Amino acid sequence: MIGAMRVVAGVGLAAPQVGVLPRVAVIEMLEDEVIVLINPEIVKKQGERLVQEGCLSILGCQEDINRSVWVKVKAEDRQGWDVRIKG
């Protein structure tokens, strides 16, 4: 999944976008700093803002979409440890 995300210079990818059924997401905001989230779940969110976002399933497609300003996510990392991420 990380390779597929990098091929198109994406910053995030969910497994179903590339035909993988487990609930996995990868995020890379800084080069070579990949966050892997297994079974991610949003546990808290605040605010709303309009952002332009692309989709790796439909290359070249950009749309305005409402997203939370801030979210807290719980998931497992690659080693099976519980993690919480805010962003």
Secondary structure as GFF3:
##gff-version 3
##sequence-region A 1 87
A	DSSP	alpha_helix	2	7	.	.	.	ID=ss1
A	DSSP	beta_strand	12	14	.	.	.	ID=ss2
A	DSSP	three_ten_helix	15	18	.	.	.	ID=ss3
A	DSSP	beta_strand	24	30	.	.	.	ID=ss4
A	DSSP	beta_strand	33	46	.	.	.	ID=ss5
A	DSSP	beta_strand	49	55	.	.	.	ID=ss6
A	DSSP	beta_strand	58	67	.	.	.	ID=ss7
A	DSSP	beta_strand	70	76	.	.	.	ID=ss8
A	DSSP	beta_strand	82	86	.	.	.	ID=ss9
###
